[in-house]
Amino acid sequence: MGLLLVIDTSARPFSVALGGARECLYTACCVPEAQDLSVIVTEGLRTIGQSLSDVHAIAVNIGPGALGSVRSGVSFANALAYSLGIPLYPVTAFELMGFAVAKTQGCPVLCTARASHAYAYLGLYQAGRLSFMTYGLVDELAEAVIAGIDRVAVAGNHRSYLCNLLPDSRAVDSGVGSSVAATFLHLDSLSGRQIKVFPEMAIPVTEGSALLTSSDEILR
């Protein structure tokens, strides 16, 4: 495929990447208060000697993460994909974190992201894919999410907490606290991945998202 633009605003700083399958031509981070996404995308294209007309597809992180930030990235990606008439690939933060960690740890990955109050999103990445995501209280869900698994690497916002919470040294801190855009360029394949073409749009992950497995189902 041609040039791919990846946008990840699920954590700060935001990150952007440009490249192709398994090849990153440009990657950068920006603090939104100092530099907006349009500026960093323009700068990246200029750096590699390309223009917006060379971008054949866009990938965007739909979360979970800081919802306001995720929404800004998803809105930008939806609008740009529409204006260019190109496809859009939604990807979750847990897919990106899980893929990055699994390559080095060689075990399932328990991913987490903070939500409002004491709640959080949790997901399990194993066998090369995100098995499921759920939403609820970390203390109630952590053991159930990794039921039957002897060892997990923990990624996301609750790494230290979960390494202390889970008994018998079952959890190892991956050192990965958030996703980054460039990881998408190294995913095994885009074939079979969900694709959005206007009027379909990418939608951020929220606590009511259809992508989530009910916490009641996890706790059975």
MIVO-218669 format. One record per residue: residue in three letters; y, z, x of N, C-alpha, C in turn. Coordinates in steps of 0.05 Angstrom, whole numbers, plus 32768, in hexadecimal, padded with zeros to 4 digits. Atoms other than C-alpha are relative to their C-alpha. Example, Ala and Ser with C-alpha at 12.3 -4.5 7.8 and 13.67 -1.06 7.14 Angstrom:
2
Ala7FE8800080127FA6809C80F6801880008012
Ser7FE87FFF7FF07FEB808F81118016800E7FF1
***
This chain:
220
Met7FE880008011800080008000801980008012
Gly7FE780017FF180497FFB8015800A801C8006
Leu7FF37FE77FF9807A803280267FFF80147FE9
Leu80027FEA8014806F80748001801480158007
Leu7FED7FEA7FFE80A580A87FF57FF480187FF3
Val800B7FE7800B808E80F07FEC801680157FFF
Ile7FEB7FEC800580BB81267FCF7FF2801B7FF9
Asp800B7FE5800580AA81717FD1801680147FFF
Thr7FEB7FEC800380DB81A37FB57FF5801A7FF5
Ser800D7FE8800B80A981DA7FA380078019800F
Ala7FF77FEA7FEF80C382067FDB80197FF8800F
Arg7FE880067FEF8101820C80067FF98004801D
Pro7FF080188006811381E6802F7FEF7FEB7FF2
Phe800D8017800B810381A780087FF57FEE8016
Ser800A80127FEB80DA8173802E7FFC7FE47FF4
Val8003801C800880D78127802B7FF07FF28016
Ala800F800F7FEC80A880F7804E7FFF7FE37FF7
Leu8003801D800480A280AB80557FEA7FF68011
Gly8016800A7FF080658086806B7FED7FF07FEF
Gly8015800E800E8024806680577FE780108002
Ala80197FF27FFF7FDB807880537FFA800B801B
Arg80067FF27FE77FCE80AC808980147FFB8016
Glu7FEC80057FEB800E809980AD801B800A7FF6
Cys7FE67FF58006804F80C180AB80157FF38012
Leu7FEB800D7FF0808B809980C1801980118003
Tyr7FE87FEF7FFF80C080CD80B17FFB80187FEE
Thr80017FE8801080C281148099801780128007
Ala7FE97FEF7FFB80FB81458091800280157FEA
Cys7FFB7FEB801481108185806D801E80027FFC
Cys7FE47FFC800581518194804C800480197FEF
Val7FF77FEA8011817481D1802F80117FF47FEA
Pro7FF2800F8015818C81B87FEB801E80067FFE
Glu7FE47FFA800181CE81DC7FF080107FF08014
Ala7FF2800E7FEB81DE81B6802F7FFC7FE27FFF
Gln8006801D800081BE817280237FED7FFA7FE9
Asp80108006801781A381537FE47FEA7FEC8006
Leu801780117FFC8164812A7FDB80087FE38005
Ser7FF8801C7FFC818880E77FD680097FFB801C
Val7FF680037FE581A980F380197FE97FFF8014
Ile80167FFF7FED81688105803D7FEE7FE87FFD
Val801080198004814280CA801E800E7FE9800D
Thr7FF080167FF4817A809A80337FFF8002801E
Glu80017FFC7FE3817B80B880797FE47FF9800B
Gly801B80067FF7812F80B2807F7FFB7FE28000
Leu8003801D8001812F8069806A800F7FF28016
Arg7FF0800C7FEB81668059809A7FF38005801B
Thr800D7FF97FE68140807C80D37FE97FED8006
Ile801780127FFC8103805080C980067FE37FFB
Gly7FF8801C8003812A801180BC7FF77FF47FE6
Gln8009800A801A8116800B8073801680057FEB
Ser7FEE7FFC8016813A800B80307FF180087FE7
Leu800E7FF98019812B80227FE97FEE7FEA7FF5
Ser80108016800A81117FDD7FD97FE57FFE800E
Asp801A80007FF280D97FE9800B7FED80167FF6
Val80107FEA800B80C080277FE67FEF7FF57FE9
His8012800B8014808380127FBD7FF580157FED
Ala80097FEB8012807180567F9F800C801A8009
Ile7FF57FE67FFB8089809E7F9B7FEB80157FF9
Ala80107FE98007806180DF7F9D801280187FFE
Val7FEF7FE98004807E81207F847FEF80197FFB
Asn800D7FE78004806881687F878009800C7FE5
Ile7FF97FF6801B806681827F3F7FFD801F7FFE
Gly80037FE38000805A81CB7F547FE280077FFF
Pro7FED7FEB8006804A82017F48801180098017
Gly7FED7FF77FEC8085821E7F6D801980097FF1
Ala7FE77FF8800C80CD82327F6180087FEB7FEB
Leu7FFF8014801580D582107F1D801A7FF08001
Gly7FE7800E8000811F81FE7F237FFF7FEB8016
Ser800280137FE9811281DD7F677FEC7FEA7FFA
Val80148014800780D381BA7F4F800C7FEC7FEC
Arg7FF48012801480F9819E7F1380137FED800D
Ser7FEC80127FF3813081827F407FF27FEA800E
Gly800F80157FF280FD815D7F6B7FF27FED7FED
Val800E8011801380D581437F3080147FEE7FF1
Ser7FEC8010800D8114812C7F0C800A7FE98012
Phe7FF780147FEC812C81087F4B7FEB7FEA8003
Ala801680147FFC80E880E67F547FFC7FEF7FE8
Asn80038010801980E280D17F0B80177FEC7FFE
Ala7FE980128002812880B37F0C7FFF7FE98014
Leu800180147FEB811E808F7F4E7FE97FEC7FFB
Ala80168012800680DA80737F3A80077FED7FE9
Tyr7FF78011801680F8805A7EF980147FEA8009
Ser7FEB80137FF78134803A7F1B7FF47FEA8012
Leu800C80147FEE810780167F4E7FE97FF17FF3
Gly8016800D800E80D180047F1C7FE68003800F
Ile80187FFC7FF0809A80237F477FF080177FF5
Pro80107FEA800B806080527F398006801B800E
Leu7FFB7FE57FF78064809D7F427FE680107FFF
Tyr80187FF07FFE802B80CB7F598008801E7FFF
Pro7FFC7FE38000802F81147F437FEA800E8011
Val80137FF17FF0800D81457F728008801E7FFF
Thr7FFA7FE48002800781917F6E8004800C801C
Ala7FFC7FF27FE7801E81C17FA47FE6800A800A
Phe80197FF57FF87FD881DE7FA57FEE7FEB800C
Glu800F80167FF37FB9819A7FB580097FFC801C
Leu7FF580047FE57FE781927FF07FFA80178012
Met80067FE97FEF7FDE81D9800A7FE280018005
Gly801D7FFE7FFD7F9381D87FFE7FF57FEB8013
Phe800980157FEE7F898196802280078007801D
Ala7FF77FFA7FE57FB281AC805E7FF08017800C
Val800E7FE87FF67F8E81EF80647FE27FFA8004
Ala801D80067FFE7F4781D580577FF87FF18019
Lys8006800F7FE87F4B81A680927FFB80118018
Thr80037FEE7FE97F5181E080C37FEE80187FFB
Gln800F7FE880057F2E821980A07FE37FFB7FF8
Gly801B800780077EF081F680857FF380127FEB
Cys800A7FF080167EEA8222804880127FFC7FE8
Pro7FEF800280177F0582258001801B800D8004
Val7FE47FF67FFC7F5082337FFB800A800B7FE5
Leu7FF37FF380177F6F82647FCA801E7FFD8003
Cys7FE380057FFF7FB6824D7FBC800F80107FEB
Thr7FF07FF180147FED82757F9A801D7FF88002
Ala7FE3800580018035826D7F85800C80157FED
Arg7FF37FEC8011806482A27F68800A7FF37FE6
Ala7FF4800780198079829E7F20801280177FF8
Ser7FED7FEB800980A682CB7EF67FF2801B7FFF
His800A7FE58002809E83167EF87FE980048014
Ala80177FFB7FEE805A832B7F147FEB7FEA7FFE
Tyr801380168005803882EA7F0080007FEC8017
Ala800380147FEB802082B37F2D7FEE7FE97FF7
Tyr8013801680037FFC82707F2F7FEB80038016
Leu801680007FEC7FB8826F7F527FF07FE77FFD
Gly8011801880027F8D82347F637FEB80018016
Leu801580007FEC7F4C82277F887FFB7FE38008
Tyr8005801A7FF47F4581EB7FB67FE68001800F
Gln801A80007FF37EFE81DB7FCB7FF37FE47FFD
Ala800E801980017ED2819F7FDB80137FE87FFE
Gly7FED80167FFF7F0F81747FE780117FFB7FE8
Arg7FEF800480187F32817F7FA58008801B7FF5
Leu7FF87FE8800E7F5781B17F7B7FEE80047FE8
Ser80137FFB80157F2281D07F4E800E80087FE6
Phe7FF17FF780177F5381F27F1F8018800F8008
Met7FE97FEE7FFD7F9582167F17800180127FE8
Thr7FFC7FEE80177FA482527EEC801980108004
Tyr7FE77FF180007FDD82827EDD7FFB801C7FF5
Gly80037FE5800A7FDF82CD7ED6800780148016
Leu7FFB7FEB7FEC7FDF830E7EFE7FED7FFD8017
Val801080047FE87FC683087F457FEA80148002
Asp80157FEB7FFE7FA1834A7F447FE97FFB7FED
Glu8016800580147F7A83367F067FF07FE78006
Leu800D801A7FFE7F6A82EF7F1A7FF37FF9801B
Ala800880097FE57F5E82EC7F657FE280018003
Glu801D7FFE7FFD7F1683047F647FF17FEC7FEF
Ala800D801380127F0482D97F2980037FE38009
Val7FFC801B7FF77F22829A7F477FED7FF98017
Ile801280067FE97EF682A07F867FE4800B7FFB
Ala801B7FF680067EB882BA7F637FEA7FEE800C
Gly8017800E7FF47E7982A77F8980077FF3801B
Ile7FF8800B7FE67EA082937FC8800180168015
Asp80017FEB7FEB7E9382BA8008801980028010
Arg7FE980007FEF7ED182A6802E80157FEB7FF7
Val7FEB801280077F148287801C801780028013
Ala7FE67FFF7FF37F5482748040801580017FEB
Val7FEB7FFC80147F92828A801C80197FF28008
Ala7FE7800E7FFB7FD0825F8017801480067FEA
Gly7FEC7FFC8014801282697FF3800E801B8003
Asn7FEE7FE97FFF803E82A47FE17FF3801B8004
His800D7FE68001800A82DC7FDE7FEB80048016
Arg801580007FEC7FE482D3801F7FF9801C800A
Ser80057FE57FF57FEC8319803D7FF580127FEA
Tyr80097FEF80167FE3833B7FFA7FE37FFB7FF9
Leu801B800680077FA383167FEA7FEC80078016
Cys80117FF97FEA7F868321802F7FFA801E8000
Asn80047FE380037F8E836C80227FF180077FE7
Leu800C7FFA801A7F7883697FDA7FE27FF97FFF
Leu801B800980017F3783427FE37FEE800F8014
Pro80117FEE7FEF7EFF836E80007FEF7FF08013
Asp8015800A7FEE7ECE8362803980097FE88010
Ser7FF580157FEF7EFB833480617FF97FE47FF4
Arg8006801A800D7EF082FC802E80167FEC8003
Ala7FE8801180007F3682E08037800C7FFF801C
Val7FF280037FE77F5882C48075801B7FF37FFA
Asp7FE5800B80037FA382B6807980017FE5800E
Ser7FFF801B7FF47FAB826B8083801A7FFB800F
Gly7FE680057FF47FF38272809A80117FEC7FF2
Val7FF18015800F8008823D8068800C800D7FE7
Gly7FF37FF38016803C82578038800A7FED7FEA
Ser7FF7801480138050821780157FF77FE48007
Ser8008801C7FFB804281CD800F80177FF2800F
Val7FEC80127FF48066819680357FFA7FE37FF8
Ala8003801B800B8072814E80207FED7FEF8011
Ala801080127FEF8051812D805C7FE280027FFC
Thr801D7FFD8004800D8149804A7FF57FEA7FED
Phe800A801380138008811880107FF87FE6800D
Leu800680197FF2800780DE80417FE48000800C
His801A7FFE7FF37FC580F8805D7FEA80067FED
Leu80167FFD80147F9F8102801C7FED7FE98002
Asp801580147FFB7F5E80DC801E80057FE57FF3
Ser7FFD8019800E7F7080A87FEA801280047FE8
Leu7FF07FFF80197FA080977FB27FF07FF57FE9
Ser8010800C80157F6A80747F8B7FF580167FED
Gly80097FEC80137F59809A7F4C801480167FFB
Arg7FEB7FEC80047F9880C57F5280117FF87FE8
Gln7FEF800580177FC280CD7F14801A7FF18008
Ile7FE880107FFA7FFC809B7F1280117FFF7FE7
Lys7FED80028016803A809A7EE780127FE88003
Val7FEE801780008060805B7ED5801180037FE6
Phe7FEE7FFC8017809D80607EA77FF67FF17FE8
Pro7FF37FE8800880A080757E6F7FF1801A8005
Glu800D7FE77FF8806C80A77E898010800D8017
Met7FF27FF27FEB808B80DC7EB67FF08017800B
Ala800C7FE87FF5807581127EE5800D80197FF3
Ile7FF77FE7800E807B81587EC67FF980188012
Pro80057FE87FEF808381997EED7FEB80137FF4
Val80137FEC8009804C81CD7EE9800F80197FF7
Thr7FF57FE7800B806082087EBD7FE980117FF6
Glu80157FEE800A803A82437EA07FF17FF57FE8
Gly800E800C8017802A82197E637FF47FE58005
Ser8009801A7FF8801481DC7E897FE37FFB7FF8
Ala801B800780077FD681B77E717FEE7FFE8019
Leu801080017FE77FC081B47EBA7FF3801B8007
Leu800A7FE57FFA7FB281FF7EB97FE780077FF0
Thr80167FF4800E7F7082207EA88008801B7FF6
Ser7FF97FE7800C7F78825B7E7A7FF680188011
Ser80087FE97FF17F76829E7E9E7FE8800E7FF2
Asp80167FF4800F7F4882B77E667FE57FF38007
Glu8018800E7FF87F1682817E797FF78008801C
Ile80077FF97FE57F1982947EC27FF4801C8001
Leu80087FE47FFF7F0E82DE7EB37FE680057FF0
Arg80197FFC800F7ED082D47E877FE980088012
***
